[in-house]
Every structure is written in structure tokens, then in C-alpha cells.
Amino acid sequence: MKSETNPVVLLSGDTWHIVEHSRESYVAWCGQKITDRRAHSRLNTIGQENLCPKCLALFSENRQ
């Protein structure tokens, strides 16, 4: 995982997940397979409250 302050996020189904390479990613940081690609953005744009809880926990650990 990259240590980044504003990682790329991808909307899969109804949940935003942190991914490494925007729409080229097939798996989120949390291990969830990305099957329904709806939109991509950056974490600061969507807000942490809208992020997958597992991805958020990994992001928080990575920043420490």
C-alpha cells in the first residue's frame, strides 16, 4: 500500500473503497474485489465518513 494523504477511491456498488490505480484496480485495500465500477475520486473529495470501514482502518494504520 502506498502511504498517501489523499488516495484514489473507487465506488463499487454503493461503497467507496481505496484502490491503488483508479479504474485499473481489481481489488480494494480491504481485499474486496471490485466488480461494479461506478465512479472514481479522491478520499478528500468523498470524505472519510463515506469510505468502507475496513479501507478506512487500513488507511489510518498506514498514516501512523
All heavy atoms as a GROMACS GRO file, in nm:
protein
  514
    1MET      N    1   0.082  -0.119   0.000
    1MET     CA    2   0.000   0.000   0.000
    1MET      C    3   0.086   0.124   0.000
    1MET      O    4   0.182   0.131   0.071
    1MET     CB    5  -0.087   0.002   0.125
    1MET     CG    6  -0.205  -0.088   0.120
    1MET     SD    7  -0.299  -0.075   0.271
    1MET     CE    8  -0.284  -0.243   0.326
    2LYS      N    9   0.047   0.218  -0.079
    2LYS     CA   10   0.117   0.346  -0.082
    2LYS      C   11   0.079   0.429   0.039
    2LYS      O   12  -0.035   0.431   0.081
    2LYS     CB   13   0.072   0.425  -0.205
    2LYS     CG   14   0.155   0.408  -0.324
    2LYS     CD   15   0.108   0.509  -0.427
    2LYS     CE   16   0.127   0.456  -0.565
    2LYS     NZ   17   0.076   0.546  -0.665
    3SER      N   18   0.177   0.497   0.094
    3SER     CA   19   0.149   0.592   0.200
    3SER      C   20   0.115   0.725   0.134
    3SER      O   21   0.201   0.794   0.082
    3SER     CB   22   0.271   0.606   0.291
    3SER     OG   23   0.244   0.700   0.390
    4GLU      N   24  -0.012   0.758   0.135
    4GLU     CA   25  -0.058   0.877   0.066
    4GLU      C   26  -0.161   0.947   0.153
    4GLU      O   27  -0.237   0.883   0.226
    4GLU     CB   28  -0.121   0.835  -0.068
    4GLU     CG   29  -0.149   0.950  -0.159
    4GLU     CD   30  -0.196   0.902  -0.296
    4GLU    OE1   31  -0.150   0.798  -0.343
    4GLU    OE2   32  -0.279   0.972  -0.353
    5THR      N   33  -0.168   1.079   0.145
    5THR     CA   34  -0.262   1.152   0.228
    5THR      C   35  -0.399   1.167   0.161
    5THR      O   36  -0.497   1.194   0.229
    5THR     CB   37  -0.208   1.292   0.261
    5THR    OG1   38  -0.184   1.363   0.140
    5THR    CG2   39  -0.081   1.284   0.343
    6ASN      N   40  -0.406   1.151   0.030
    6ASN     CA   41  -0.532   1.166  -0.044
    6ASN      C   42  -0.541   1.057  -0.151
    6ASN      O   43  -0.532   1.086  -0.269
    6ASN     CB   44  -0.541   1.306  -0.104
    6ASN     CG   45  -0.679   1.337  -0.155
    6ASN    OD1   46  -0.777   1.276  -0.117
    6ASN    ND2   47  -0.686   1.433  -0.245
    7PRO      N   48  -0.560   0.932  -0.109
    7PRO     CA   49  -0.558   0.821  -0.206
    7PRO      C   50  -0.678   0.821  -0.300
    7PRO      O   51  -0.782   0.883  -0.273
    7PRO     CB   52  -0.560   0.697  -0.117
    7PRO     CG   53  -0.626   0.741   0.008
    7PRO     CD   54  -0.585   0.885   0.026
    8VAL      N   55  -0.663   0.748  -0.409
    8VAL     CA   56  -0.769   0.729  -0.506
    8VAL      C   57  -0.874   0.637  -0.445
    8VAL      O   58  -0.841   0.538  -0.379
    8VAL     CB   59  -0.713   0.665  -0.635
    8VAL    CG1   60  -0.825   0.631  -0.732
    8VAL    CG2   61  -0.613   0.758  -0.701
    9VAL      N   62  -1.001   0.670  -0.466
    9VAL     CA   63  -1.111   0.586  -0.420
    9VAL      C   64  -1.200   0.551  -0.539
    9VAL      O   65  -1.208   0.626  -0.637
    9VAL     CB   66  -1.194   0.654  -0.309
    9VAL    CG1   67  -1.113   0.670  -0.182
    9VAL    CG2   68  -1.248   0.789  -0.354
   10LEU      N   69  -1.262   0.436  -0.531
   10LEU     CA   70  -1.346   0.387  -0.639
   10LEU      C   71  -1.480   0.343  -0.580
   10LEU      O   72  -1.482   0.272  -0.479
   10LEU     CB   73  -1.278   0.269  -0.709
   10LEU     CG   74  -1.343   0.211  -0.832
   10LEU    CD1   75  -1.344   0.312  -0.947
   10LEU    CD2   76  -1.268   0.087  -0.877
   11LEU      N   77  -1.587   0.386  -0.641
   11LEU     CA   78  -1.720   0.347  -0.596
   11LEU      C   79  -1.755   0.214  -0.661
   11LEU      O   80  -1.763   0.203  -0.783
   11LEU     CB   81  -1.823   0.453  -0.635
   11LEU     CG   82  -1.967   0.431  -0.590
   11LEU    CD1   83  -1.976   0.423  -0.438
   11LEU    CD2   84  -2.056   0.541  -0.643
   12SER      N   85  -1.772   0.113  -0.577
   12SER     CA   86  -1.809  -0.019  -0.624
   12SER      C   87  -1.939  -0.057  -0.555
   12SER      O   88  -1.944  -0.067  -0.433
   12SER     CB   89  -1.700  -0.121  -0.592
   12SER     OG   90  -1.736  -0.249  -0.639
   13GLY      N   91  -2.044  -0.074  -0.630
   13GLY     CA   92  -2.176  -0.092  -0.570
   13GLY      C   93  -2.216   0.039  -0.505
   13GLY      O   94  -2.216   0.143  -0.569
   14ASP      N   95  -2.241   0.035  -0.376
   14ASP     CA   96  -2.278   0.157  -0.302
   14ASP      C   97  -2.170   0.199  -0.204
   14ASP      O   98  -2.196   0.280  -0.115
   14ASP     CB   99  -2.409   0.133  -0.226
   14ASP     CG  100  -2.526   0.114  -0.319
   14ASP    OD1  101  -2.526   0.173  -0.428
   14ASP    OD2  102  -2.618   0.038  -0.283
   15THR      N  103  -2.048   0.143  -0.217
   15THR     CA  104  -1.943   0.168  -0.118
   15THR      C  105  -1.816   0.219  -0.186
   15THR      O  106  -1.773   0.165  -0.287
   15THR     CB  107  -1.910   0.037  -0.043
   15THR    OG1  108  -2.030  -0.016   0.012
   15THR    CG2  109  -1.811   0.062   0.069
   16TRP      N  110  -1.757   0.323  -0.128
   16TRP     CA  111  -1.629   0.374  -0.175
   16TRP      C  112  -1.516   0.293  -0.111
   16TRP      O  113  -1.520   0.266   0.008
   16TRP     CB  114  -1.612   0.521  -0.134
   16TRP     CG  115  -1.701   0.615  -0.210
   16TRP    CD1  116  -1.821   0.662  -0.169
   16TRP    CD2  117  -1.676   0.673  -0.337
   16TRP    NE1  118  -1.873   0.747  -0.264
   16TRP    CE2  119  -1.785   0.755  -0.368
   16TRP    CE3  120  -1.571   0.664  -0.429
   16TRP    CZ2  121  -1.793   0.828  -0.487
   16TRP    CZ3  122  -1.579   0.736  -0.547
   16TRP    CH2  123  -1.688   0.817  -0.575
   17HIS      N  124  -1.417   0.256  -0.192
   17HIS     CA  125  -1.302   0.180  -0.146
   17HIS      C  126  -1.173   0.248  -0.192
   17HIS      O  127  -1.169   0.307  -0.301
   17HIS     CB  128  -1.301   0.038  -0.206
   17HIS     CG  129  -1.413  -0.047  -0.159
   17HIS    ND1  130  -1.407  -0.119  -0.041
   17HIS    CD2  131  -1.534  -0.074  -0.214
   17HIS    CE1  132  -1.519  -0.186  -0.027
   17HIS    NE2  133  -1.599  -0.160  -0.130
   18ILE      N  134  -1.067   0.237  -0.112
   18ILE     CA  135  -0.935   0.286  -0.154
   18ILE      C  136  -0.874   0.182  -0.247
   18ILE      O  137  -0.876   0.062  -0.218
   18ILE     CB  138  -0.842   0.309  -0.034
   18ILE    CG1  139  -0.899   0.418   0.057
   18ILE    CG2  140  -0.701   0.347  -0.082
   18ILE    CD1  141  -0.818   0.442   0.184
   19VAL      N  142  -0.822   0.230  -0.360
   19VAL     CA  143  -0.756   0.144  -0.458
   19VAL      C  144  -0.621   0.203  -0.496
   19VAL      O  145  -0.595   0.320  -0.470
   19VAL     CB  146  -0.843   0.124  -0.585
   19VAL    CG1  147  -0.971   0.048  -0.552
   19VAL    CG2  148  -0.877   0.256  -0.651
   20GLU      N  149  -0.537   0.123  -0.556
   20GLU     CA  150  -0.404   0.170  -0.595
   20GLU      C  151  -0.404   0.249  -0.726
   20GLU      O  152  -0.334   0.348  -0.738
   20GLU     CB  153  -0.309   0.051  -0.609
   20GLU     CG  154  -0.272  -0.012  -0.477
   20GLU     CD  155  -0.188   0.078  -0.389
   20GLU    OE1  156  -0.105   0.156  -0.440
   20GLU    OE2  157  -0.206   0.072  -0.267
   21HIS      N  158  -0.480   0.204  -0.825
   21HIS     CA  159  -0.468   0.262  -0.959
   21HIS      C  160  -0.603   0.294  -1.023
   21HIS      O  161  -0.630   0.253  -1.134
   21HIS     CB  162  -0.392   0.168  -1.051
   21HIS     CG  163  -0.256   0.135  -1.002
   21HIS    ND1  164  -0.154   0.226  -1.000
   21HIS    CD2  165  -0.206   0.021  -0.949
   21HIS    CE1  166  -0.046   0.168  -0.950
   21HIS    NE2  167  -0.075   0.044  -0.918
   22SER      N  168  -0.686   0.366  -0.953
   22SER     CA  169  -0.813   0.412  -1.006
   22SER      C  170  -0.890   0.300  -1.073
   22SER      O  171  -0.909   0.194  -1.016
   22SER     CB  172  -0.790   0.531  -1.099
   22SER     OG  173  -0.912   0.589  -1.136
   23ARG      N  174  -0.933   0.322  -1.195
   23ARG     CA  175  -1.018   0.224  -1.264
   23ARG      C  176  -0.944   0.100  -1.311
   23ARG      O  177  -1.006   0.006  -1.357
   23ARG     CB  178  -1.088   0.291  -1.380
   23ARG     CG  179  -1.190   0.391  -1.332
   23ARG     CD  180  -1.274   0.444  -1.442
   23ARG     NE  181  -1.375   0.534  -1.385
   23ARG     CZ  182  -1.448   0.614  -1.454
   23ARG    NH1  183  -1.436   0.619  -1.585
   23ARG    NH2  184  -1.536   0.692  -1.396
   24GLU      N  185  -0.813   0.098  -1.301
   24GLU     CA  186  -0.734  -0.019  -1.340
   24GLU      C  187  -0.729  -0.123  -1.228
   24GLU      O  188  -0.687  -0.235  -1.250
   24GLU     CB  189  -0.592   0.022  -1.377
   24GLU     CG  190  -0.587   0.116  -1.495
   24GLU     CD  191  -0.448   0.172  -1.516
   24GLU    OE1  192  -0.352   0.124  -1.453
   24GLU    OE2  193  -0.436   0.266  -1.595
   25SER      N  194  -0.772  -0.087  -1.108
   25SER     CA  195  -0.764  -0.177  -0.993
   25SER      C  196  -0.878  -0.279  -0.994
   25SER      O  197  -0.990  -0.248  -1.031
   25SER     CB  198  -0.770  -0.097  -0.862
   25SER     OG  199  -0.657  -0.016  -0.850
   26TYR      N  200  -0.844  -0.399  -0.950
   26TYR     CA  201  -0.943  -0.506  -0.942
   26TYR      C  202  -0.972  -0.546  -0.798
   26TYR      O  203  -1.069  -0.617  -0.773
   26TYR     CB  204  -0.894  -0.630  -1.019
   26TYR     CG  205  -0.890  -0.605  -1.167
   26TYR    CD1  206  -0.771  -0.570  -1.230
   26TYR    CD2  207  -1.006  -0.613  -1.243
   26TYR    CE1  208  -0.768  -0.545  -1.366
   26TYR    CE2  209  -1.003  -0.588  -1.379
   26TYR     CZ  210  -0.884  -0.554  -1.440
   26TYR     OH  211  -0.881  -0.530  -1.574
   27VAL      N  212  -0.890  -0.497  -0.703
   27VAL     CA  213  -0.907  -0.528  -0.562
   27VAL      C  214  -0.881  -0.402  -0.481
   27VAL      O  215  -0.785  -0.330  -0.505
   27VAL     CB  216  -0.810  -0.641  -0.518
   27VAL    CG1  217  -0.826  -0.671  -0.370
   27VAL    CG2  218  -0.831  -0.767  -0.599
   28ALA      N  219  -0.968  -0.378  -0.383
   28ALA     CA  220  -0.951  -0.264  -0.292
   28ALA      C  221  -0.850  -0.298  -0.184
   28ALA      O  222  -0.813  -0.415  -0.166
   28ALA     CB  223  -1.085  -0.228  -0.229
   29TRP      N  224  -0.806  -0.199  -0.108
   29TRP     CA  225  -0.712  -0.222   0.002
   29TRP      C  226  -0.765  -0.324   0.100
   29TRP      O  227  -0.690  -0.403   0.155
   29TRP     CB  228  -0.685  -0.092   0.076
   29TRP     CG  229  -0.582  -0.003   0.016
   29TRP    CD1  230  -0.530  -0.008  -0.110
   29TRP    CD2  231  -0.518   0.107   0.081
   29TRP    NE1  232  -0.440   0.091  -0.128
   29TRP    CE2  233  -0.430   0.164  -0.011
   29TRP    CE3  234  -0.528   0.161   0.207
   29TRP    CZ2  235  -0.351   0.272   0.020
   29TRP    CZ3  236  -0.450   0.271   0.238
   29TRP    CH2  237  -0.362   0.326   0.145
   30CYS      N  238  -0.895  -0.326   0.122
   30CYS     CA  239  -0.956  -0.416   0.221
   30CYS      C  240  -0.966  -0.560   0.170
   30CYS      O  241  -1.004  -0.649   0.245
   30CYS     CB  242  -1.094  -0.366   0.259
   30CYS     SG  243  -1.214  -0.370   0.123
   31GLY      N  244  -0.933  -0.582   0.043
   31GLY     CA  245  -0.942  -0.715  -0.015
   31GLY      C  246  -1.068  -0.739  -0.096
   31GLY      O  247  -1.082  -0.842  -0.162
   32GLN      N  248  -1.160  -0.646  -0.092
   32GLN     CA  249  -1.285  -0.657  -0.167
   32GLN      C  250  -1.256  -0.654  -0.317
   32GLN      O  251  -1.185  -0.566  -0.365
   32GLN     CB  252  -1.378  -0.541  -0.131
   32GLN     CG  253  -1.506  -0.534  -0.210
   32GLN     CD  254  -1.604  -0.641  -0.171
   32GLN    OE1  255  -1.613  -0.677  -0.054
   32GLN    NE2  256  -1.677  -0.693  -0.267
   33LYS      N  257  -1.312  -0.749  -0.391
   33LYS     CA  258  -1.298  -0.748  -0.536
   33LYS      C  259  -1.386  -0.637  -0.591
   33LYS      O  260  -1.500  -0.619  -0.549
   33LYS     CB  261  -1.340  -0.882  -0.595
   33LYS     CG  262  -1.242  -0.991  -0.564
   33LYS     CD  263  -1.284  -1.120  -0.630
   33LYS     CE  264  -1.183  -1.228  -0.593
   33LYS     NZ  265  -1.221  -1.358  -0.648
   34ILE      N  266  -1.332  -0.562  -0.684
   34ILE     CA  267  -1.406  -0.453  -0.746
   34ILE      C  268  -1.477  -0.509  -0.869
   34ILE      O  269  -1.414  -0.545  -0.968
   34ILE     CB  270  -1.311  -0.337  -0.788
   34ILE    CG1  271  -1.232  -0.286  -0.667
   34ILE    CG2  272  -1.389  -0.226  -0.856
   34ILE    CD1  273  -1.315  -0.224  -0.558
   35THR      N  274  -1.609  -0.520  -0.860
   35THR     CA  275  -1.684  -0.580  -0.971
   35THR      C  276  -1.778  -0.480  -1.038
   35THR      O  277  -1.804  -0.492  -1.157
   35THR     CB  278  -1.767  -0.699  -0.920
   35THR    OG1  279  -1.852  -0.655  -0.814
   35THR    CG2  280  -1.678  -0.811  -0.871
   36ASP      N  281  -1.828  -0.384  -0.965
   36ASP     CA  282  -1.922  -0.287  -1.019
   36ASP      C  283  -1.859  -0.148  -1.011
   36ASP      O  284  -1.876  -0.078  -0.912
   36ASP     CB  285  -2.053  -0.293  -0.940
   36ASP     CG  286  -2.156  -0.192  -0.986
   36ASP    OD1  287  -2.148  -0.146  -1.102
   36ASP    OD2  288  -2.243  -0.156  -0.906
   37ARG      N  289  -1.784  -0.111  -1.113
   37ARG     CA  290  -1.715   0.018  -1.113
   37ARG      C  291  -1.812   0.129  -1.150
   37ARG      O  292  -1.864   0.130  -1.260
   37ARG     CB  293  -1.602   0.016  -1.214
   37ARG     CG  294  -1.499  -0.088  -1.185
   37ARG     CD  295  -1.414  -0.115  -1.310
   37ARG     NE  296  -1.339  -0.236  -1.290
   37ARG     CZ  297  -1.223  -0.242  -1.226
   37ARG    NH1  298  -1.172  -0.133  -1.177
   37ARG    NH2  299  -1.163  -0.356  -1.211
   38ARG      N  300  -1.833   0.222  -1.056
   38ARG     CA  301  -1.930   0.327  -1.082
   38ARG      C  302  -1.866   0.464  -1.099
   38ARG      O  303  -1.906   0.541  -1.184
   38ARG     CB  304  -2.034   0.328  -0.972
   38ARG     CG  305  -2.112   0.196  -0.971
   38ARG     CD  306  -2.220   0.192  -0.869
   38ARG     NE  307  -2.312   0.303  -0.885
   38ARG     CZ  308  -2.389   0.347  -0.789
   38ARG    NH1  309  -2.385   0.293  -0.670
   38ARG    NH2  310  -2.470   0.448  -0.809
   39ALA      N  311  -1.770   0.498  -1.016
   39ALA     CA  312  -1.707   0.630  -1.022
   39ALA      C  313  -1.572   0.622  -0.951
   39ALA      O  314  -1.548   0.532  -0.872
   39ALA     CB  315  -1.795   0.734  -0.954
   40HIS      N  316  -1.485   0.717  -0.982
   40HIS     CA  317  -1.360   0.726  -0.908
   40HIS      C  318  -1.340   0.870  -0.866
   40HIS      O  319  -1.390   0.962  -0.927
   40HIS     CB  320  -1.242   0.672  -0.989
   40HIS     CG  321  -1.202   0.756  -1.104
   40HIS    ND1  322  -1.268   0.752  -1.225
   40HIS    CD2  323  -1.104   0.847  -1.118
   40HIS    CE1  324  -1.211   0.837  -1.309
   40HIS    NE2  325  -1.112   0.897  -1.246
   41SER      N  326  -1.265   0.886  -0.756
   41SER     CA  327  -1.242   1.018  -0.700
   41SER      C  328  -1.120   1.012  -0.610
   41SER      O  329  -1.037   0.923  -0.623
   41SER     CB  330  -1.367   1.061  -0.621
   41SER     OG  331  -1.356   1.196  -0.580
   42ARG      N  332  -1.110   1.106  -0.518
   42ARG     CA  333  -1.006   1.109  -0.415
   42ARG      C  334  -1.072   1.114  -0.279
   42ARG      O  335  -1.184   1.165  -0.263
   42ARG     CB  336  -0.915   1.233  -0.432
   42ARG     CG  337  -0.826   1.229  -0.553
   42ARG     CD  338  -0.711   1.136  -0.528
   42ARG     NE  339  -0.620   1.131  -0.642
   42ARG     CZ  340  -0.495   1.090  -0.633
   42ARG    NH1  341  -0.446   1.051  -0.517
   42ARG    NH2  342  -0.419   1.086  -0.738
   43LEU      N  343  -1.005   1.060  -0.180
   43LEU     CA  344  -1.061   1.050  -0.046
   43LEU      C  345  -1.106   1.185   0.009
   43LEU      O  346  -1.213   1.196   0.067
   43LEU     CB  347  -0.961   0.984   0.049
   43LEU     CG  348  -1.007   0.966   0.193
   43LEU    CD1  349  -1.137   0.886   0.199
   43LEU    CD2  350  -0.900   0.900   0.275
   44ASN      N  351  -1.026   1.288  -0.009
   44ASN     CA  352  -1.063   1.420   0.044
   44ASN      C  353  -1.192   1.473  -0.018
   44ASN      O  354  -1.262   1.553   0.043
   44ASN     CB  355  -0.952   1.522   0.024
   44ASN     CG  356  -0.833   1.497   0.114
   44ASN    OD1  357  -0.838   1.414   0.204
   44ASN    ND2  358  -0.725   1.566   0.089
   45THR      N  359  -1.224   1.428  -0.138
   45THR     CA  360  -1.346   1.473  -0.205
   45THR      C  361  -1.470   1.403  -0.149
   45THR      O  362  -1.572   1.468  -0.127
   45THR     CB  363  -1.337   1.446  -0.357
   45THR    OG1  364  -1.220   1.510  -0.407
   45THR    CG2  365  -1.458   1.498  -0.430
   46ILE      N  366  -1.462   1.273  -0.124
   46ILE     CA  367  -1.579   1.199  -0.078
   46ILE      C  368  -1.594   1.201   0.074
   46ILE      O  369  -1.703   1.182   0.125
   46ILE     CB  370  -1.577   1.053  -0.128
   46ILE    CG1  371  -1.458   0.976  -0.072
   46ILE    CG2  372  -1.579   1.049  -0.278
   46ILE    CD1  373  -1.497   0.843  -0.016
   47GLY      N  374  -1.486   1.223   0.147
   47GLY     CA  375  -1.489   1.227   0.293
   47GLY      C  376  -1.475   1.088   0.354
   47GLY      O  377  -1.529   0.991   0.303
   48GLN      N  378  -1.402   1.080   0.463
   48GLN     CA  379  -1.376   0.952   0.528
   48GLN      C  380  -1.503   0.884   0.578
   48GLN      O  381  -1.509   0.762   0.585
   48GLN     CB  382  -1.278   0.971   0.645
   48GLN     CG  383  -1.139   1.006   0.600
   48GLN     CD  384  -1.040   1.014   0.715
   48GLN    OE1  385  -1.070   0.977   0.827
   48GLN    NE2  386  -0.920   1.061   0.685
   49GLU      N  387  -1.606   0.962   0.610
   49GLU     CA  388  -1.730   0.904   0.660
   49GLU      C  389  -1.803   0.821   0.554
   49GLU      O  390  -1.890   0.740   0.585
   49GLU     CB  391  -1.823   1.013   0.716
   49GLU     CG  392  -1.872   1.113   0.613
   49GLU     CD  393  -1.776   1.228   0.584
   49GLU    OE1  394  -1.664   1.233   0.638
   49GLU    OE2  395  -1.816   1.314   0.505
   50ASN      N  396  -1.767   0.838   0.428
   50ASN     CA  397  -1.830   0.764   0.318
   50ASN      C  398  -1.747   0.647   0.269
   50ASN      O  399  -1.782   0.582   0.170
   50ASN     CB  400  -1.859   0.858   0.201
   50ASN     CG  401  -1.957   0.966   0.241
   50ASN    OD1  402  -2.065   0.936   0.292
   50ASN    ND2  403  -1.921   1.090   0.220
   51LEU      N  404  -1.637   0.618   0.336
   51LEU     CA  405  -1.543   0.515   0.294
   51LEU      C  406  -1.573   0.382   0.362
   51LEU      O  407  -1.622   0.378   0.476
   51LEU     CB  408  -1.401   0.560   0.330
   51LEU     CG  409  -1.284   0.478   0.280
   51LEU    CD1  410  -1.278   0.477   0.127
   51LEU    CD2  411  -1.154   0.535   0.335
   52CYS      N  412  -1.541   0.273   0.294
   52CYS     CA  413  -1.551   0.139   0.351
   52CYS      C  414  -1.477   0.138   0.485
   52CYS      O  415  -1.363   0.184   0.494
   52CYS     CB  416  -1.486   0.040   0.254
   52CYS     SG  417  -1.429  -0.115   0.323
   53PRO      N  418  -1.539   0.087   0.592
   53PRO     CA  419  -1.475   0.087   0.724
   53PRO      C  420  -1.340   0.014   0.727
   53PRO      O  421  -1.248   0.057   0.796
   53PRO     CB  422  -1.577   0.018   0.815
   53PRO     CG  423  -1.707   0.029   0.743
   53PRO     CD  424  -1.674   0.034   0.597
   54LYS      N  425  -1.329  -0.096   0.653
   54LYS     CA  426  -1.203  -0.170   0.651
   54LYS      C  427  -1.094  -0.090   0.580
   54LYS      O  428  -0.979  -0.087   0.626
   54LYS     CB  429  -1.221  -0.306   0.583
   54LYS     CG  430  -1.304  -0.402   0.664
   54LYS     CD  431  -1.318  -0.534   0.592
   54LYS     CE  432  -1.408  -0.629   0.669
   54LYS     NZ  433  -1.428  -0.755   0.597
   55CYS      N  434  -1.128  -0.026   0.469
   55CYS     CA  435  -1.030   0.058   0.399
   55CYS      C  436  -0.987   0.175   0.487
   55CYS      O  437  -0.870   0.211   0.491
   55CYS     CB  438  -1.088   0.110   0.267
   55CYS     SG  439  -1.096  -0.011   0.134
   56LEU      N  440  -1.084   0.233   0.560
   56LEU     CA  441  -1.053   0.345   0.649
   56LEU      C  442  -0.958   0.301   0.759
   56LEU      O  443  -0.862   0.373   0.791
   56LEU     CB  444  -1.181   0.402   0.709
   56LEU     CG  445  -1.163   0.520   0.804
   56LEU    CD1  446  -1.091   0.635   0.736
   56LEU    CD2  447  -1.298   0.564   0.857
   57ALA      N  448  -0.980   0.184   0.817
   57ALA     CA  449  -0.892   0.134   0.923
   57ALA      C  450  -0.750   0.112   0.868
   57ALA      O  451  -0.652   0.151   0.933
   57ALA     CB  452  -0.946   0.003   0.980
   58LEU      N  453  -0.739   0.056   0.748
   58LEU     CA  454  -0.606   0.035   0.688
   58LEU      C  455  -0.540   0.168   0.656
   58LEU      O  456  -0.419   0.185   0.673
   58LEU     CB  457  -0.619  -0.050   0.562
   58LEU     CG  458  -0.657  -0.196   0.586
   58LEU    CD1  459  -0.697  -0.263   0.455
   58LEU    CD2  460  -0.541  -0.270   0.651
   59PHE      N  461  -0.618   0.264   0.609
   59PHE     CA  462  -0.566   0.397   0.578
   59PHE      C  463  -0.514   0.464   0.706
   59PHE      O  464  -0.405   0.521   0.708
   59PHE     CB  465  -0.675   0.483   0.514
   59PHE     CG  466  -0.633   0.624   0.486
   59PHE    CD1  467  -0.540   0.654   0.388
   59PHE    CD2  468  -0.688   0.729   0.558
   59PHE    CE1  469  -0.502   0.784   0.364
   59PHE    CE2  470  -0.650   0.861   0.533
   59PHE     CZ  471  -0.557   0.888   0.436
   60SER      N  472  -0.590   0.453   0.814
   60SER     CA  473  -0.550   0.512   0.942
   60SER      C  474  -0.423   0.448   0.995
   60SER      O  475  -0.333   0.517   1.043
   60SER     CB  476  -0.661   0.499   1.045
   60SER     OG  477  -0.775   0.570   1.002
   61GLU      N  478  -0.412   0.315   0.986
   61GLU     CA  479  -0.290   0.244   1.029
   61GLU      C  480  -0.171   0.287   0.946
   61GLU      O  481  -0.061   0.303   0.999
   61GLU     CB  482  -0.309   0.093   1.011
   61GLU     CG  483  -0.393   0.027   1.114
   61GLU     CD  484  -0.412  -0.121   1.086
   61GLU    OE1  485  -0.331  -0.179   1.009
   61GLU    OE2  486  -0.508  -0.179   1.138
   62ASN      N  487  -0.191   0.302   0.817
   62ASN     CA  488  -0.084   0.335   0.723
   62ASN      C  489  -0.028   0.475   0.749
   62ASN      O  490   0.088   0.500   0.723
   62ASN     CB  491  -0.137   0.323   0.580
   62ASN     CG  492  -0.027   0.317   0.478
   62ASN    OD1  493   0.078   0.261   0.502
   62ASN    ND2  494  -0.052   0.376   0.364
   63ARG      N  495  -0.111   0.563   0.800
   63ARG     CA  496  -0.068   0.702   0.824
   63ARG      C  497   0.007   0.717   0.954
   63ARG      O  498   0.070   0.820   0.977
   63ARG     CB  499  -0.190   0.794   0.824
   63ARG     CG  500  -0.251   0.803   0.686
   63ARG     CD  501  -0.357   0.905   0.678
   63ARG     NE  502  -0.296   1.037   0.694
   63ARG     CZ  503  -0.365   1.146   0.718
   63ARG    NH1  504  -0.494   1.141   0.732
   63ARG    NH2  505  -0.305   1.262   0.732
   64GLN      N  506   0.000   0.618   1.044
   64GLN     CA  507   0.067   0.630   1.174
   64GLN      C  508   0.214   0.601   1.165
   64GLN      O  509   0.268   0.543   1.086
   64GLN     CB  510   0.002   0.537   1.275
   64GLN     CG  511  -0.136   0.580   1.309
   64GLN     CD  512  -0.202   0.485   1.407
   64GLN    OE1  513  -0.148   0.382   1.445
   64GLN    NE2  514  -0.322   0.520   1.449
   0.00000   0.00000   0.00000
